[in-house]
Amino acid sequence: MKRMLATLVLVLVAGCSEQPAEMPQPFALTEEAIGRYCGMNVLEHEGPKGQIILSQIPEPIWFSSARDAVAFTLLPDEPKAIAAIYVSDMGTAASWAQPGAENWIDARTAFYVINSAQRGGMGVAETIPFSRETDARDFAGKHGGEVVGFSDIPPGYVLGDGQAADGAAPQRREAGQ
């Protein structure tokens, strides 16, 4: 009897444990999206975009670049109750100028090209996200740079001057090279 009671208590306790919250779906990019750091319409900038959805807040925080979304996660004064981080999948984008309104991927599982010759919408170094590693490697082959995961993006690259952790300047190549 004691054994059955103990088992019942364990089952009830296990049933009461919190289930991990399901990751919210990304929002479609619209003309109303204003960049967190620049205060400008996100669509006015070329290149990959970002959005962060916080727990308990039903609207996304928009970023004019994927780099800014990554920076948000590293800044000590920004909220840390992040439910989801999404970035544009540049492997499915129509072009650099049109990264897409609905081709969002989980930023934490994306492959990024850093230190490439391709500049972000504000003319600075960009973290260029792809859902497939092969697409990221193809991009790096054409535009220079290296492929890294989300946790391998050097903080100085997104928070500083856009240089790699070793201080090397991003490679620049002229169009057509």
Backbone as a printed PyTorch tensor [residue, N CA C, xyz], in Angstrom:
tensor([[[  0.8120,  -1.1720,   0.0000],
         [  0.0000,   0.0000,   0.0000],
         [  0.8780,   1.2660,   0.0000]],

        [[  1.9310,   1.2660,   0.8570],
         [  2.8360,   2.4030,   0.9010],
         [  3.5210,   2.6010,  -0.4510]],

        [[  3.8590,   1.4750,  -1.0870],
         [  4.5300,   1.5420,  -2.3810],
         [  3.5890,   2.1770,  -3.4240]],

        [[  2.3160,   1.7920,  -3.4230],
         [  1.3540,   2.3510,  -4.3690],
         [  1.1550,   3.8410,  -4.1030]],

        [[  1.0800,   4.2160,  -2.8340],
         [  0.9000,   5.6180,  -2.4750],
         [  2.1100,   6.4430,  -2.9200]],

        [[  3.2950,   5.9160,  -2.7120],
         [  4.5170,   6.6120,  -3.1360],
         [  4.5450,   6.7700,  -4.6470]],

        [[  4.1560,   5.7340,  -5.3690],
         [  4.1140,   5.7930,  -6.8280],
         [  3.1010,   6.8340,  -7.2860]],

        [[  1.9410,   6.8610,  -6.6590],
         [  0.9130,   7.8310,  -7.0060],
         [  1.4060,   9.2530,  -6.7820]],

        [[  2.0780,   9.4890,  -5.6620],
         [  2.6250,  10.8190,  -5.3690],
         [  3.6460,  11.2170,  -6.4340]],

        [[  4.5250,  10.3020,  -6.8140],
         [  5.5180,  10.5960,  -7.8520],
         [  4.8640,  10.9260,  -9.1840]],

        [[  3.8310,  10.1890,  -9.5590],
         [  3.1280,  10.4490, -10.8080],
         [  2.4760,  11.8220, -10.7680]],

        [[  1.8390,  12.1570,  -9.6530],
         [  1.2000,  13.4620,  -9.5310],
         [  2.2130,  14.5990,  -9.5760]],

        [[  3.3250,  14.4400,  -8.8840],
         [  4.3670,  15.4730,  -8.8860],
         [  4.9420,  15.6420, -10.2880]],

        [[  5.1960,  14.5430, -10.9730],
         [  5.7290,  14.6070, -12.3310],
         [  4.7360,  15.2820, -13.2690]],

        [[  3.4540,  15.0330, -13.0650],
         [  2.4320,  15.6480, -13.9040],
         [  2.2980,  17.1320, -13.6730]],

        [[  2.6870,  17.6060, -12.5140],
         [  2.5850,  19.0250, -12.1850],
         [  3.8130,  19.8160, -12.6190]],

        [[  4.8580,  19.1360, -13.0170],
         [  6.0620,  19.8740, -13.4080],
         [  5.7780,  20.6740, -14.6720]],

        [[  6.4280,  21.8090, -14.7550],
         [  6.1980,  22.6890, -15.8960],
         [  6.7710,  22.0890, -17.1680]],

        [[  5.9760,  22.1650, -18.2150],
         [  6.4400,  21.7630, -19.5370],
         [  7.2030,  22.9450, -20.1230]],

        [[  8.2710,  22.6890, -20.8850],
         [  8.9620,  23.8110, -21.5070],
         [  8.0120,  24.5290, -22.4660]],

        [[  8.0500,  25.8430, -22.4240],
         [  7.1820,  26.6370, -23.2810],
         [  7.5570,  26.4060, -24.7420]],

        [[  6.5430,  26.3260, -25.5670],
         [  6.7730,  26.1590, -26.9970],
         [  7.2840,  27.4770, -27.5590]],

        [[  8.2390,  27.4060, -28.4530],
         [  8.8180,  28.6030, -29.0420],
         [  7.7650,  29.2980, -29.9030]],

        [[  7.5420,  30.6080, -29.6900],
         [  6.5500,  31.3170, -30.4950],
         [  6.9820,  31.3770, -31.9650]],

        [[  6.0020,  31.4560, -32.8270],
         [  6.2700,  31.5460, -34.2610],
         [  6.7670,  32.9480, -34.6080]],

        [[  7.5730,  33.0750, -35.6710],
         [  8.0380,  34.4070, -36.0820],
         [  6.9000,  35.2290, -36.6680]],

        [[  7.0720,  36.5180, -36.6460],
         [  6.1270,  37.4460, -37.2460],
         [  6.5970,  37.7730, -38.6600]],

        [[  5.6670,  38.0310, -39.5590],
         [  6.0220,  38.4610, -40.9100],
         [  6.5130,  39.9050, -40.8370]],

        [[  7.5240,  40.2130, -41.6140],
         [  8.0740,  41.5610, -41.6730],
         [  7.1060,  42.4630, -42.4410]],

        [[  6.7500,  43.5910, -41.8460],
         [  5.8290,  44.5340, -42.4750],
         [  6.4400,  45.9310, -42.4870]],

        [[  5.7600,  46.8480, -43.1350],
         [  6.2270,  48.2350, -43.2080],
         [  6.1990,  48.9360, -41.8490]],

        [[  5.5140,  48.3530, -40.8830],
         [  5.4410,  48.9640, -39.5530],
         [  6.6360,  48.5910, -38.6710]],

        [[  7.5010,  47.7060, -39.1300],
         [  8.6420,  47.2580, -38.3240],
         [  9.6880,  48.3660, -38.2200]],

        [[  9.9790,  48.7470, -36.9920],
         [ 10.9700,  49.7950, -36.7230],
         [ 12.1390,  49.1670, -35.9700]],

        [[ 13.3530,  49.4320, -36.4290],
         [ 14.5550,  48.8620, -35.8290],
         [ 14.7940,  49.3560, -34.4140]],

        [[ 15.1330,  48.4400, -33.5460],
         [ 15.3610,  48.7280, -32.1210],
         [ 16.4380,  49.7840, -31.9060]],

        [[ 17.5260,  49.6820, -32.6310],
         [ 18.6640,  50.5590, -32.3700],
         [ 18.7450,  51.7660, -33.2880]],

        [[ 18.2340,  51.6610, -34.5070],
         [ 18.3420,  52.7990, -35.4310],
         [ 17.0820,  53.6500, -35.4470]],

        [[ 15.9450,  53.0950, -34.9980],
         [ 14.6950,  53.8470, -35.0010],
         [ 14.1440,  54.0930, -36.3940]],

        [[ 14.6580,  53.3670, -37.3700],
         [ 14.2310,  53.5280, -38.7580],
         [ 13.4170,  52.3150, -39.1920]],

        [[ 12.6970,  52.4790, -40.3040],
         [ 11.9360,  51.3690, -40.8650],
         [ 12.9150,  50.2780, -41.2810]],

        [[ 12.6690,  49.0660, -40.8290],
         [ 13.5750,  47.9360, -41.0880],
         [ 13.7060,  47.6850, -42.5970]],

        [[ 12.6430,  47.9140, -43.3490],
         [ 12.6630,  47.6540, -44.7900],
         [ 13.5530,  48.6260, -45.5700]],

        [[ 13.9870,  49.7130, -44.9330],
         [ 14.8550,  50.6780, -45.6050],
         [ 16.2950,  50.1880, -45.7120]],

        [[ 16.6050,  49.0620, -45.0880],
         [ 17.9680,  48.5470, -45.0730],
         [ 18.0410,  47.2300, -45.8270]],

        [[ 19.1190,  47.0570, -46.5720],
         [ 19.3430,  45.8000, -47.2740],
         [ 19.9300,  44.7750, -46.3100]],

        [[ 19.9290,  43.5240, -46.7270],
         [ 20.5670,  42.4690, -45.9640],
         [ 19.6400,  41.8070, -44.9610]],

        [[ 20.1830,  40.8290, -44.2220],
         [ 19.3670,  40.0410, -43.2960],
         [ 18.8530,  40.8700, -42.1250]],

        [[ 17.6790,  40.5080, -41.6810],
         [ 17.0140,  41.1740, -40.5620],
         [ 16.9320,  40.2280, -39.3690]],

        [[ 16.4720,  40.7550, -38.2420],
         [ 16.2740,  39.9370, -37.0610],
         [ 15.0400,  40.3580, -36.3030]],

        [[ 14.5240,  39.4340, -35.5210],
         [ 13.4320,  39.7310, -34.6020],
         [ 13.6090,  38.8730, -33.3590]],

        [[ 13.3260,  39.4830, -32.2250],
         [ 13.3880,  38.7640, -30.9580],
         [ 12.0310,  38.8860, -30.2950]],

        [[ 11.5500,  37.7580, -29.8130],
         [ 10.2790,  37.7230, -29.1070],
         [ 10.5950,  37.4050, -27.6450]],

        [[ 10.1740,  38.2880, -26.7780],
         [ 10.4030,  38.1050, -25.3530],
         [  9.2440,  37.3270, -24.7280]],

        [[  9.5300,  36.6210, -23.6650],
         [  8.4710,  35.9450, -22.9030],
         [  7.5200,  37.0170, -22.3720]],

        [[  6.2550,  36.7330, -22.3630],
         [  5.2280,  37.6120, -21.8070],
         [  4.9600,  38.8760, -22.6210]],

        [[  5.6200,  39.0570, -23.7780],
         [  5.3620,  40.2320, -24.6140],
         [  4.9690,  39.7260, -26.0010]],

        [[  3.7770,  40.0860, -26.4670],
         [  3.2500,  39.4900, -27.6970],
         [  3.7800,  40.0690, -29.0060]],

        [[  4.5880,  41.1170, -28.9710],
         [  5.1110,  41.6950, -30.2060],
         [  6.6170,  41.4920, -30.3040]],

        [[  7.1210,  41.3940, -31.5390],
         [  8.5630,  41.2170, -31.6950],
         [  9.3210,  42.5310, -31.5410]],

        [[ 10.5750,  42.4110, -31.1950],
         [ 11.5090,  43.5310, -31.2570],
         [ 12.2240,  43.3530, -32.5920]],

        [[ 12.1880,  44.3660, -33.4400],
         [ 12.7570,  44.2680, -34.7950],
         [ 14.1760,  44.8070, -34.8430]],

        [[ 14.9590,  44.2260, -35.7410],
         [ 16.3460,  44.6550, -35.9370],
         [ 16.6120,  44.8170, -37.4300]],

        [[ 17.2820,  45.8950, -37.7810],
         [ 17.5980,  46.1880, -39.1790],
         [ 18.6750,  45.2820, -39.7330]],

        [[ 19.3020,  44.5130, -38.8590],
         [ 20.3310,  43.5640, -39.2970],
         [ 20.3240,  42.3570, -38.3600]],

        [[ 20.7960,  41.2550, -38.8760],
         [ 20.9520,  40.0650, -38.0320],
         [ 21.9940,  40.3470, -36.9480]],

        [[ 23.0000,  41.1130, -37.2900],
         [ 24.0580,  41.4650, -36.3270],
         [ 23.4760,  42.1550, -35.1030]],

        [[ 22.5310,  43.0670, -35.3100],
         [ 21.9180,  43.7680, -34.1730],
         [ 21.1300,  42.8130, -33.2810]],

        [[ 20.4810,  41.8220, -33.8890],
         [ 19.7380,  40.8340, -33.0840],
         [ 20.7050,  40.0350, -32.2100]],

        [[ 21.8490,  39.6570, -32.7640],
         [ 22.8580,  38.9310, -31.9880],
         [ 23.3960,  39.8400, -30.8780]],

        [[ 23.6570,  41.0970, -31.1960],
         [ 24.1720,  42.0460, -30.2050],
         [ 23.2080,  42.1920, -29.0270]],

        [[ 21.9110,  42.2330, -29.3110],
         [ 20.8940,  42.3520, -28.2660],
         [ 21.0770,  41.2690, -27.2010]],

        [[ 21.3830,  40.0550, -27.6380],
         [ 21.5200,  38.9310, -26.7010],
         [ 22.7610,  39.0670, -25.8250]],

        [[ 23.7160,  39.8770, -26.2340],
         [ 24.9760,  40.0220, -25.5020],
         [ 25.0250,  41.2520, -24.6020]],

        [[ 24.1630,  42.2170, -24.8560],
         [ 24.1970,  43.4550, -24.0840],
         [ 23.5910,  43.2510, -22.6970]],

        [[ 24.3140,  43.6320, -21.6580],
         [ 23.8450,  43.3610, -20.2940],
         [ 22.5640,  44.0990, -19.9120]],

        [[ 22.2670,  45.2320, -20.5180],
         [ 21.0910,  46.0110, -20.1340],
         [ 19.8230,  45.6240, -20.8960]],

        [[ 19.9310,  44.7100, -21.8480],
         [ 18.7440,  44.2860, -22.5950],
         [ 18.0530,  43.1460, -21.8470]],

        [[ 16.7380,  43.0090, -22.0380],
         [ 15.9960,  41.9250, -21.3650],
         [ 16.5720,  40.5560, -21.7220]],

        [[ 16.5140,  39.6380, -20.7750],
         [ 17.0640,  38.2880, -20.9840],
         [ 15.9800,  37.2170, -21.0810]],

        [[ 14.7120,  37.5920, -20.9250],
         [ 13.6180,  36.6180, -21.0170],
         [ 13.2450,  36.4140, -22.4900]],

        [[ 14.1770,  35.8620, -23.2470],
         [ 14.0020,  35.6890, -24.6870],
         [ 13.3060,  34.3580, -24.9500]],

        [[ 12.1620,  34.4480, -25.6320],
         [ 11.4170,  33.2440, -25.9990],
         [ 11.8690,  32.7110, -27.3580]],

        [[ 12.2770,  33.6070, -28.2540],
         [ 12.7140,  33.1870, -29.5890],
         [ 13.5550,  34.2790, -30.2310]],

        [[ 14.5210,  33.8430, -31.0280],
         [ 15.3430,  34.7510, -31.8280],
         [ 15.2610,  34.2390, -33.2600]],

        [[ 14.8290,  35.0950, -34.1620],
         [ 14.7350,  34.7180, -35.5720],
         [ 15.5660,  35.6660, -36.4230]],

        [[ 16.1540,  35.1150, -37.4740],
         [ 16.9120,  35.8940, -38.4450],
         [ 16.4970,  35.4550, -39.8460]],

        [[ 16.7560,  36.3130, -40.8140],
         [ 16.4300,  36.0050, -42.2110],
         [ 17.3000,  34.8650, -42.7060]],

        [[ 16.7000,  33.9320, -43.4250],
         [ 17.4720,  32.8700, -44.0750],
         [ 17.9040,  33.4000, -45.4350]],

        [[ 19.1580,  33.8080, -45.5330],
         [ 19.6470,  34.3910, -46.7790],
         [ 19.8220,  33.3500, -47.8740]],

        [[ 19.7450,  32.0810, -47.5250],
         [ 19.7910,  31.0230, -48.5250],
         [ 18.5010,  30.9320, -49.3230]],

        [[ 17.4170,  31.4770, -48.7830],
         [ 16.1320,  31.4740, -49.4900],
         [ 15.6800,  32.8820, -49.8490]],

        [[ 16.5070,  33.8810, -49.5880],
         [ 16.1600,  35.2680, -49.9000],
         [ 16.1530,  35.4870, -51.4090]],

        [[ 15.2560,  36.3590, -51.8650],
         [ 15.2060,  36.7010, -53.2870],
         [ 16.5080,  37.3860, -53.7190]],

        [[ 17.0480,  38.2310, -52.8510],
         [ 18.2890,  38.9520, -53.1350],
         [ 18.7680,  39.6060, -51.8460]],

        [[ 19.9330,  40.2210, -51.9050],
         [ 20.4440,  40.9370, -50.7420],
         [ 19.5170,  42.1050, -50.3990]],

        [[ 18.9820,  42.7600, -51.4130],
         [ 18.0860,  43.8910, -51.2030],
         [ 16.7110,  43.4490, -50.7060]],

        [[ 16.3300,  42.2050, -50.9850],
         [ 15.0240,  41.6900, -50.5860],
         [ 15.2100,  40.3740, -49.8170]],

        [[ 15.5560,  40.4820, -48.5320],
         [ 15.8340,  39.2700, -47.7530],
         [ 14.5980,  38.4320, -47.4330]],

        [[ 13.4090,  38.9790, -47.6480],
         [ 12.1800,  38.2170, -47.4180],
         [ 11.4360,  38.6520, -46.1770]],

        [[ 10.1280,  38.4660, -46.2220],
         [  9.2650,  38.8690, -45.1140],
         [  8.9120,  37.7050, -44.1960]],

        [[  9.0390,  36.4730, -44.7110],
         [  8.5790,  35.3250, -43.9320],
         [  9.5640,  34.1600, -43.8850]],

        [[ 10.7610,  34.3300, -44.3910],
         [ 11.7400,  33.2390, -44.3970],
         [ 12.6460,  33.2960, -43.1660]],

        [[ 12.0120,  33.2350, -41.9930],
         [ 12.7200,  33.3200, -40.7230],
         [ 13.2140,  31.9450, -40.2890]],

        [[ 14.3830,  31.9420, -39.6640],
         [ 14.9470,  30.7170, -39.0960],
         [ 15.3740,  31.0020, -37.6580]],

        [[ 15.4430,  29.9460, -36.8760],
         [ 15.8860,  30.0460, -35.4940],
         [ 17.3550,  30.4870, -35.4930]],

        [[ 17.6130,  31.6300, -34.9010],
         [ 18.9690,  32.1920, -34.9010],
         [ 19.9780,  31.2700, -34.2240]],

        [[ 19.5220,  30.5160, -33.2360],
         [ 20.4470,  29.6760, -32.4780],
         [ 20.9070,  28.4430, -33.2510]],

        [[ 20.1900,  28.0790, -34.3140],
         [ 20.5880,  26.9120, -35.1040],
         [ 21.1240,  27.3000, -36.4850]],

        [[ 21.1660,  28.5930, -36.7700],
         [ 21.6260,  29.0690, -38.0810],
         [ 23.1470,  28.9570, -38.2150]],

        [[ 23.5870,  28.9700, -39.4470],
         [ 25.0120,  29.0530, -39.7860],
         [ 25.2470,  30.4770, -40.2670]],

        [[ 26.2960,  31.1120, -39.7600],
         [ 26.5660,  32.5180, -40.0640],
         [ 27.8790,  32.6690, -40.8110]],

        [[ 27.8770,  33.5840, -41.7720],
         [ 29.1220,  33.9850, -42.4140],
         [ 29.5060,  35.3190, -41.7840]],

        [[ 30.7080,  35.3600, -41.2190],
         [ 31.2460,  36.6030, -40.6570],
         [ 32.5230,  36.9430, -41.4060]],

        [[ 32.9370,  38.1870, -41.2980],
         [ 34.1610,  38.6750, -41.9440],
         [ 34.0910,  38.6160, -43.4610]],

        [[ 32.8960,  38.7060, -44.0350],
         [ 32.7960,  38.7040, -45.4970],
         [ 32.9180,  40.1300, -46.0300]],

        [[ 33.0230,  40.2510, -47.3350],
         [ 33.0770,  41.5600, -47.9710],
         [ 31.6960,  42.2080, -48.0280]],

        [[ 30.6490,  41.4210, -47.8350],
         [ 29.2790,  41.9350, -47.9110],
         [ 28.9470,  42.7290, -46.6500]],

        [[ 28.5590,  43.9620, -46.8190],
         [ 28.2150,  44.8410, -45.7020],
         [ 26.7210,  44.7820, -45.4200]],

        [[ 26.3510,  45.0110, -44.1750],
         [ 24.9520,  45.0580, -43.7790],
         [ 24.2980,  46.3530, -44.2230]],

        [[ 23.0140,  46.4890, -43.9210],
         [ 22.2310,  47.6260, -44.3600],
         [ 22.7330,  48.9740, -43.8870]],

        [[ 23.4430,  49.0240, -42.7920],
         [ 23.9970,  50.2760, -42.2740],
         [ 25.4620,  50.4470, -42.6800]],

        [[ 25.9300,  49.6010, -43.5940],
         [ 27.2930,  49.7070, -44.0960],
         [ 28.3530,  49.1080, -43.1990]],

        [[ 27.9400,  48.3010, -42.2250],
         [ 28.8960,  47.6860, -41.3050],
         [ 28.9540,  46.1770, -41.5170]],

        [[ 29.9160,  45.5510, -40.8750],
         [ 30.0670,  44.0990, -40.9660],
         [ 28.7720,  43.4380, -40.5150]],

        [[ 28.4400,  42.3280, -41.1480],
         [ 27.1840,  41.6440, -40.8750],
         [ 27.4160,  40.1990, -40.4930]],

        [[ 26.5100,  39.6450, -39.7180],
         [ 26.4570,  38.2080, -39.4510],
         [ 25.3840,  37.6890, -40.3930]],

        [[ 25.7790,  36.9720, -41.4250],
         [ 24.8570,  36.6000, -42.4990],
         [ 24.3550,  35.1770, -42.2610]],

        [[ 23.0650,  35.0440, -41.9240],
         [ 22.5270,  33.7480, -41.5160],
         [ 21.9960,  32.8870, -42.6740]],

        [[ 22.1650,  31.5910, -42.4930],
         [ 21.6740,  30.5890, -43.4440],
         [ 21.1450,  29.4020, -42.6560]],

        [[ 20.1090,  28.7670, -43.1760],
         [ 19.5940,  27.5650, -42.5130],
         [ 20.4380,  26.3460, -42.8590]],

        [[ 21.1050,  26.3980, -44.0080],
         [ 21.9220,  25.2510, -44.4370],
         [ 23.3950,  25.6390, -44.4840]],

        [[ 24.2100,  24.7900, -43.9230],
         [ 25.6490,  25.0610, -43.8940],
         [ 26.2290,  25.1560, -45.2990]],

        [[ 25.7250,  24.3470, -46.2230],
         [ 26.2430,  24.4030, -47.6000],
         [ 25.9920,  25.7680, -48.2270]],

        [[ 24.8400,  26.3750, -47.9580],
         [ 24.5590,  27.7170, -48.4850],
         [ 25.5160,  28.7390, -47.8840]],

        [[ 25.7990,  28.5970, -46.5950],
         [ 26.7330,  29.5170, -45.9360],
         [ 28.1320,  29.3650, -46.5310]],

        [[ 28.5580,  28.1450, -46.7520],
         [ 29.8930,  27.9090, -47.3240],
         [ 29.9740,  28.4250, -48.7600]],

        [[ 28.9110,  28.2580, -49.5340],
         [ 28.8890,  28.8020, -50.8970],
         [ 29.0060,  30.3180, -50.8810]],

        [[ 28.2780,  30.9620, -49.9690],
         [ 28.3290,  32.4170, -49.8420],
         [ 29.7390,  32.8680, -49.4590]],

        [[ 30.3350,  32.2030, -48.4890],
         [ 31.6920,  32.5520, -48.0530],
         [ 32.6900,  32.3520, -49.1860]],

        [[ 32.4790,  31.3400, -50.0200],
         [ 33.3600,  31.1180, -51.1620],
         [ 33.3030,  32.2650, -52.1600]],

        [[ 32.1520,  32.8940, -52.2830],
         [ 31.9740,  34.0070, -53.2340],
         [ 32.3460,  35.3620, -52.6430]],

        [[ 32.1030,  35.5500, -51.3430],
         [ 32.2590,  36.8710, -50.7280],
         [ 33.3040,  36.9180, -49.6160]],

        [[ 34.0140,  35.8240, -49.4060],
         [ 34.9860,  35.7840, -48.3220],
         [ 34.2920,  35.5470, -46.9910]],

        [[ 35.0870,  35.3720, -45.9630],
         [ 34.5370,  35.1810, -44.6320],
         [ 34.6670,  33.7580, -44.1530]],

        [[ 34.1280,  33.5240, -42.9790],
         [ 34.1680,  32.2000, -42.3730],
         [ 32.7830,  31.8390, -41.8580]],

        [[ 32.5040,  30.5520, -41.7650],
         [ 31.2120,  30.0550, -41.3040],
         [ 31.3270,  29.6590, -39.8330]],

        [[ 30.4000,  30.1870, -39.0240],
         [ 30.3790,  29.8930, -37.5910],
         [ 28.9370,  29.6610, -37.1350]],

        [[ 28.7890,  29.0530, -35.9670],
         [ 27.4860,  28.8970, -35.3390],
         [ 27.1720,  30.1040, -34.4730]],

        [[ 25.9490,  30.1870, -33.9910],
         [ 25.4960,  31.3100, -33.1740],
         [ 26.4100,  31.5470, -31.9720]],

        [[ 26.7240,  30.5030, -31.2360],
         [ 27.5390,  30.6630, -30.0240],
         [ 29.0120,  30.9310, -30.3330]],

        [[ 29.3980,  30.7850, -31.6040],
         [ 30.7910,  31.0270, -31.9890],
         [ 31.0180,  32.4130, -32.5940]],

        [[ 29.9730,  33.2290, -32.6730],
         [ 30.1350,  34.5920, -33.1810],
         [ 30.8840,  35.3850, -32.1160]],

        [[ 32.0480,  35.9410, -32.4450],
         [ 32.8120,  36.6880, -31.4300],
         [ 32.0430,  37.9180, -30.9570]],

        [[ 31.9140,  38.1010, -29.6500],
         [ 31.2070,  39.2870, -29.1380],
         [ 31.7550,  40.5920, -29.7160]],

        [[ 33.0730,  40.6850, -29.8650],
         [ 33.6620,  41.8980, -30.4220],
         [ 33.2440,  42.1660, -31.8550]],

        [[ 32.8740,  41.1230, -32.5600],
         [ 32.4370,  41.2790, -33.9500],
         [ 31.0960,  42.0070, -34.0250]],

        [[ 30.1900,  41.7140, -33.1120],
         [ 28.8750,  42.3460, -33.1460],
         [ 28.7770,  43.5690, -32.2400]],

        [[ 29.6000,  43.6410, -31.2210],
         [ 29.5360,  44.7660, -30.2910],
         [ 30.6100,  45.8090, -30.5620]],

        [[ 31.6280,  45.4240, -31.3150],
         [ 32.7390,  46.3310, -31.5640],
         [ 32.7550,  46.8550, -32.9780]],

        [[ 33.9230,  46.7680, -33.5660],
         [ 34.1290,  47.3650, -34.8820],
         [ 33.9390,  46.3930, -36.0390]],

        [[ 33.3820,  45.2340, -35.7730],
         [ 33.1270,  44.2870, -36.8520],
         [ 34.3540,  43.5120, -37.2690]],

        [[ 35.3170,  43.4180, -36.3790],
         [ 36.5110,  42.6480, -36.6850],
         [ 36.4480,  41.3260, -35.9440]],

        [[ 37.1290,  40.3500, -36.5040],
         [ 37.1770,  39.0280, -35.8830],
         [ 37.8900,  39.1180, -34.5420]],

        [[ 37.7330,  38.0940, -33.7470],
         [ 38.3300,  38.0620, -32.4100],
         [ 39.8390,  38.2400, -32.4530]],

        [[ 40.4700,  37.8210, -33.5530],
         [ 41.9260,  37.9350, -33.6370],
         [ 42.3670,  39.3190, -34.0970]],

        [[ 41.3880,  40.2340, -34.3300],
         [ 41.7260,  41.5930, -34.7330],
         [ 41.8850,  41.7630, -36.2230]],

        [[ 41.7710,  40.6930, -36.9800],
         [ 41.9160,  40.8010, -38.4290],
         [ 40.7280,  41.5430, -39.0060]],

        [[ 40.9960,  42.4520, -39.8930],
         [ 39.9290,  43.1890, -40.5520],
         [ 39.1640,  42.2500, -41.4810]],

        [[ 37.8640,  42.4940, -41.6400],
         [ 37.0990,  41.6810, -42.5800],
         [ 37.6970,  41.7690, -43.9850]],

        [[ 37.6910,  40.6570, -44.6750],
         [ 38.2150,  40.6310, -46.0390],
         [ 37.2920,  41.4020, -46.9480]],

        [[ 37.8640,  42.2080, -47.8300],
         [ 37.0660,  42.9510, -48.8060],
         [ 37.4920,  42.4990, -50.1950]],

        [[ 36.4870,  42.2070, -51.0130],
         [ 36.7680,  41.8380, -52.3950],
         [ 35.8680,  42.6810, -53.2760]],

        [[ 36.3900,  43.1200, -54.3880],
         [ 35.6160,  43.9030, -55.3390],
         [ 34.5890,  43.0140, -56.0170]],

        [[ 33.4800,  43.6150, -56.4400],
         [ 32.4600,  42.8620, -57.1550],
         [ 33.0690,  42.2270, -58.3920]],

        [[ 32.6610,  41.0320, -58.6780],
         [ 33.1570,  40.3250, -59.8510],
         [ 34.4050,  39.5100, -59.5990]],

        [[ 34.9510,  39.5710, -58.4220],
         [ 36.1520,  38.7870, -58.1230],
         [ 35.7820,  37.4690, -57.5550]]])
